[in-house]
Structure formats: structure tokens, C-alpha cells
Amino acid sequence: MEEIIDVKNIGLRGVKVADTRISDVDGERGILIYRGFNIRDLVVNSTFEEVSFLLLHDHLPTQKELEGFRSELVSERGVPEVLLKILKMVPNSTHPMDVLQTALPILASHDPQLHEETKEANFKKATRLIAKLPTIVAAWDRFRKRFEPIHPNSDLTHAGNFLYMLKGSPPDPGTARDFDICLILHAEHSFNASTFAGREVASTHAHLYASIAAALGALSGELHGGANSEVMRMLLEIGEVDRVKHWVAQKLQKGGKVMGMGHAVYHTEDPRATVLRGMCERMANRIGDRQWCELTKAIEAATKEEFRKIKGKEIYANVDFYSASVYHMMGIPRDLFTPVFALSRISGWSAHIIEEKFAEAQPKPELYRPDADYIGTYCGPQACEYIPVERRSS
Ligand SMILES: CC(C)(COP(=O)(O)OP(=O)(O)OC[C@H]1O[C@@H](n2cnc3c(N)ncnc32)[C@H](O)[C@@H]1OP(=O)(O)O)[C@@H](O)C(=O)NCCC(=O)NCCS
């Protein structure tokens, strides 16, 4: 008899479901490691292109490998014409995360290696997805504003090109680099909900695109990637630093949540929030408008104070808290914040799906199949008597 381990109704908190070689989240010490490298070193020294290579290929690229990967990404930025036609037809009111998910099967149908299940072919598919997602998000934003999409600029970096396609002019070097750092920070985070969703689908031998579509769906929820746009909604609603204390107290006393605060794994400050807080300050000074950063800091302080009073413990900002004001100051529309998260996390998801498919961290591929206790109606050992519809009285 198979041993049943009872870990019900705790959202799998603290339950280890697999080994991984991709990243490590130390929730007690607030350390995040990608393939052995501390995120704090990567944001100083690396680029999103280099980090994507690292996540996919398990080593920092040589100069030649990095140049090859960069030019592959640049050459794959275009998207099929038919996809642009479909995007043009999608109603303007559609959430951009749904638009992104809609694009996945279209991209899949145009991938010449879709059903080629070698590791090499999956690296190629992942590279295509990393290259194309920014083009899709930017094109959709242009279409809904009744503009034509802007063609990718092969002279710009991955980060700079996205902002260019979104806004129509190349970003200044400081903003391009800050956005690049945002992409590095969001690229990977171990077995979070969306990564687990993607791995779970990959464990059925579904292709990479289907697995990524599942991950996108999981990311869209407000308790996960959707939190960043909810933080911005809160900033806009509160509006003034003077209103913060009252707003936060009301929210928490009524049992509500302050979005962007708290984390399922970190019991100290999320190291990504530390970097983003510094970026928020830097950007605010650069653009000469401190209101969003000041408001965010005031909400953080008030939430910590009120949370201590109500729950008697600490709460800390997570990655989504400061990214909201940072993206807002970059001129990114609020409902694109979560798609921006996706176009970074696509690197981590792809690395995990490949790890799952090729059992790189376990003895052999294994289909995920958890169990549940049935607590519904059950009439006895022979089950319920089936009564034909015409004889049912209630
Ligand atoms: C991320 C999140 C789901 C983790 O939740 P969790 O694993 O239950 O976290 P904890 O176990 O530390 O929560 C302990 C308590 O703090 C509360 N809490 C956690 N985050 C909170 C928040 N942002 N605002 C108010 N209360 C919060 C929980 O409701 C729980 O209350 P309870 O003990 O009365 O049930 C939660 O912090 C949250 O919803 N945050 C806001 C959404 C968000 O920013 N998501 C992005 C995460 S990267």
C-alpha cells in the first residue's frame, strides 16, 4: 500500500515536492540565489539576457555564448502576422494577461519544433518565447490605443527594446538599465504558484507552450503576479501621504490585505524589495517627482506598525510593493505590470519546465498526481441509487 502523507489544506506550505537546481529562496535570511549566484550580485553585474542564459543553461555564458544568445533573441523578436491580426480583433477591455495567454497557442502553431521533445529544441522554443512576449505585450497596448505596433529595434537591449516598442522612443540609459534590473529581479523564484503550475502541466508531457500558458494563468491572480497592479490601484486610491495611516488601519482592522506586503516564504525582507526600494528613490530623484515613492514608503511603514499592533508580529514588503511605483514612474500602464512580470519570469518558467521534462534534478520524470479525501455525499458501500430524472421529486 502506498503511504499517504497528510498535508491537507495548508496550500502545500513547507511541503517539498521536488528537487531543483535552478534557484534557492532562503526565507529566513532573505537570500535569493539563481543557479548559485546571489541576486544582489546579478543586479549589479549582469543583464536580463545573461541571467536568462544562466537560468536556462546552468552556467554564466562566455562572451561568445552571450553574443550568440543575444543575437538569437534579437532575431526572434518578430511575431506571426496572423497573431497581430488576432490581437487587433481582441476587445480593448480584455485584460492583457488574458491577451498574453491567447497568444500562446498561436505561437505554438507557428513553432517549427513544437513537437520536437529534445532538450535542444526546448531551449530554442524557450528562446523564442523570451524574445516574443515583449513584442506581444507592446503590440497589444498599441492596438488598444488605436496605434500600429512599433517594430522591434535590433540596436536596443531586451529591456530597452520593450520600452521603445511600448512608447515609441528609446528610453534614456538610466531607465533602460533600471528596467533591465527589474527583469533580472523577477526572472525566477523557485516553486512559486505559477512555476509549479507550469511544471505540473509539463509533467504530463504537454509541450512548452501549453505549460507556459498554465503558468501565465497562475501568475495573473492578485495573490501572485497580479499583486503589483493592485498595489498601484491602492496608491492611486490613497493618493496622499496624509491619508495613509487611516486607510491602512481601516484596511487591516477589517481583516483586509495590503497588497505587496507579506510573503509565503520570506519571514524577513524580500531581497528584491530592498533593491526596488533603492530603485524607487533613484528614479524619483531622476524624474524630479517623489510622490509615488514617498506614498509607497508611508504605506509600508503604516502597514508594519498596524500589523504589529493587530497580529503582534512583523510583515515585510515583497517584490510587488515597490515595483508598482517604479513601473508607474517608467510610464508603464497599470494593467501591464503583471504582463511585465510574465515577460521576465518566462526565463525561470522555461528553465523549470525543461528541468521537469528531462528530470534534471530527479531520477526520472514523474507525473504530479496528488490525492484528496472525498467529503461529499456518499450513501454507503454500494454508492447512491441512481434515480431516472422523471422519477426524481426534489
Ligand atoms: C503572499 C501571501 C498570500 C502569503 O500569505 P501567507 O503565507 O498566509 O502569509 P502568513 O502565513 O505570513 O500570514 C500570516 C497572517 O498575516 C496575514 N497577512 C499576510 N499578508 C498580509 C497582507 N498583505 N495584508 C494583511 N494581512 C496579511 C494573513 O492573512 C495571516 O493572517 P491570519 O494569521 O489571521 O490568518 C500574503 O502575504 C498576501 O496575500 N499578500 C498580499 C498579496 C501579495 O502581495 N502577493 C504577492 C506575493 S509575492
The ligand as an SDF file (V2000), in Angstrom:
LIG
                    3D

 48 50  0  0  0  0  0  0  0  0999 V2000
    1.5710   36.4090   -0.1290 C   0  0  0  0  0  0  0  0  0  0  0  0
    0.5770   35.9400    0.8940 C   0  0  0  0  0  0  0  0  0  0  0  0
   -0.5880   35.2010    0.1980 C   0  0  0  0  0  0  0  0  0  0  0  0
    1.2680   34.9910    1.8590 C   0  0  0  0  0  0  0  0  0  0  0  0
    0.3060   34.6190    2.7800 O   0  0  0  0  0  0  0  0  0  0  0  0
    0.6010   33.6100    3.9640 P   0  0  0  0  0  0  0  0  0  0  0  0
    1.5110   32.5250    3.5090 O   0  0  0  0  0  0  0  0  0  0  0  0
   -0.7230   33.2220    4.5340 O   0  0  0  0  0  0  0  0  0  0  0  0
    1.3880   34.5150    4.9680 O   0  0  0  0  0  0  0  0  0  0  0  0
    1.4550   34.3450    6.5070 P   0  0  0  0  0  0  0  0  0  0  0  0
    1.2250   32.9240    6.9040 O   0  0  0  0  0  0  0  0  0  0  0  0
    2.7090   35.0090    6.9280 O   0  0  0  0  0  0  0  0  0  0  0  0
    0.2200   35.2170    7.0240 O   0  0  0  0  0  0  0  0  0  0  0  0
    0.0540   35.3740    8.3850 C   0  0  0  0  0  0  0  0  0  0  0  0
   -1.1100   36.2680    8.6520 C   0  0  0  0  0  0  0  0  0  0  0  0
   -0.8340   37.5420    8.0820 O   0  0  0  0  0  0  0  0  0  0  0  0
   -1.9040   37.9400    7.2430 C   0  0  0  0  0  0  0  0  0  0  0  0
   -1.3470   38.6530    6.1100 N   0  0  0  0  0  0  0  0  0  0  0  0
   -0.4010   38.1940    5.2640 C   0  0  0  0  0  0  0  0  0  0  0  0
   -0.1680   39.1130    4.3240 N   0  0  0  0  0  0  0  0  0  0  0  0
   -0.9920   40.1570    4.5900 C   0  0  0  0  0  0  0  0  0  0  0  0
   -1.2000   41.3920    3.9570 C   0  0  0  0  0  0  0  0  0  0  0  0
   -0.5470   41.7400    2.8750 N   0  0  0  0  0  0  0  0  0  0  0  0
   -2.0970   42.2450    4.4840 N   0  0  0  0  0  0  0  0  0  0  0  0
   -2.7760   41.9040    5.6010 C   0  0  0  0  0  0  0  0  0  0  0  0
   -2.6300   40.7330    6.2470 N   0  0  0  0  0  0  0  0  0  0  0  0
   -1.7340   39.8720    5.7370 C   0  0  0  0  0  0  0  0  0  0  0  0
   -2.5410   36.6380    6.8110 C   0  0  0  0  0  0  0  0  0  0  0  0
   -3.8690   36.8450    6.3990 O   0  0  0  0  0  0  0  0  0  0  0  0
   -2.4220   35.7990    8.0520 C   0  0  0  0  0  0  0  0  0  0  0  0
   -3.4470   36.1820    8.9260 O   0  0  0  0  0  0  0  0  0  0  0  0
   -4.0930   35.0890    9.9500 P   0  0  0  0  0  0  0  0  0  0  0  0
   -2.9530   34.5870   10.7730 O   0  0  0  0  0  0  0  0  0  0  0  0
   -5.1000   35.8830   10.7160 O   0  0  0  0  0  0  0  0  0  0  0  0
   -4.7100   34.0400    9.0660 O   0  0  0  0  0  0  0  0  0  0  0  0
    0.0250   37.1300    1.7120 C   0  0  0  0  0  0  0  0  0  0  0  0
    1.0820   37.7670    2.3750 O   0  0  0  0  0  0  0  0  0  0  0  0
   -0.7320   38.1240    0.8490 C   0  0  0  0  0  0  0  0  0  0  0  0
   -1.8880   37.8870    0.4970 O   0  0  0  0  0  0  0  0  0  0  0  0
   -0.0940   39.2790    0.4890 N   0  0  0  0  0  0  0  0  0  0  0  0
   -0.7480   40.2490   -0.3410 C   0  0  0  0  0  0  0  0  0  0  0  0
   -0.7190   39.8030   -1.8020 C   0  0  0  0  0  0  0  0  0  0  0  0
    0.6480   39.8890   -2.3910 C   0  0  0  0  0  0  0  0  0  0  0  0
    1.3550   40.8770   -2.2240 O   0  0  0  0  0  0  0  0  0  0  0  0
    1.0190   38.8670   -3.1470 N   0  0  0  0  0  0  0  0  0  0  0  0
    2.3020   38.7960   -3.8060 C   0  0  0  0  0  0  0  0  0  0  0  0
    3.2060   37.8470   -3.0910 C   0  0  0  0  0  0  0  0  0  0  0  0
    4.8550   37.9010   -3.7630 S   0  0  0  0  0  0  0  0  0  0  0  0
  1  2  1  0
  2  3  1  0
  2  4  1  0
  2 36  1  0
  4  5  1  0
  5  6  1  0
  6  7  2  0
  6  8  1  0
  6  9  1  0
  9 10  1  0
 10 11  2  0
 10 12  1  0
 10 13  1  0
 13 14  1  0
 14 15  1  0
 15 16  1  0
 15 30  1  0
 16 17  1  0
 17 18  1  0
 17 28  1  0
 18 19  1  0
 18 27  1  0
 19 20  2  0
 20 21  1  0
 21 22  1  0
 21 27  2  0
 22 23  1  0
 22 24  2  0
 24 25  1  0
 25 26  2  0
 26 27  1  0
 28 29  1  0
 28 30  1  0
 30 31  1  0
 31 32  1  0
 32 33  2  0
 32 34  1  0
 32 35  1  0
 36 37  1  0
 36 38  1  0
 38 39  2  0
 38 40  1  0
 40 41  1  0
 41 42  1  0
 42 43  1  0
 43 44  2  0
 43 45  1  0
 45 46  1  0
 46 47  1  0
 47 48  1  0
M  END
$$$$
